[in-house]
Amino acid sequence: MLRLSSLTFFIIATSLSPCWAACQASDIAIRQADWHRVRDTIKIVGEFFNQCSEPTGVQLAFTFRDDAGKVVGVKELWPASTRNVEPKSTYSFELMIESYPSASSMAARVLEVRRW
């Protein structure tokens, strides 16, 4: 017969319990993500909303495409760096990145969340 220690049982039980469910990428809503060129760089401004019930860090991916729809650049960034964004709150960001001269559009998506 298999016997579990009380610590092993606690770890298994709490990891299966929905009350311990962590925040997921789908819990972050991008409300705005706009861009424009500033000299030899691209400035991205926007905001997202943390719908989680706990503070969390958010990684976003920005994909740039040319007029033909081909990807010309991708940047994966943590707009709040290593700070957690408070639950049920909006986080505004402004980022400067290298320029992609042939870029004509940008799409933003949430890649990952993690608690710092």
Secondary structure as GFF3:
##gff-version 3
##sequence-region A 1 116
A	DSSP	alpha_helix	6	16	.	.	.	ID=ss1
A	DSSP	three_ten_helix	18	20	.	.	.	ID=ss2
A	DSSP	three_ten_helix	25	27	.	.	.	ID=ss3
A	DSSP	beta_strand	28	38	.	.	.	ID=ss4
A	DSSP	beta_strand	41	50	.	.	.	ID=ss5
A	DSSP	beta_strand	57	65	.	.	.	ID=ss6
A	DSSP	beta_strand	71	77	.	.	.	ID=ss7
A	DSSP	beta_strand	89	98	.	.	.	ID=ss8
A	DSSP	beta_strand	105	114	.	.	.	ID=ss9
###
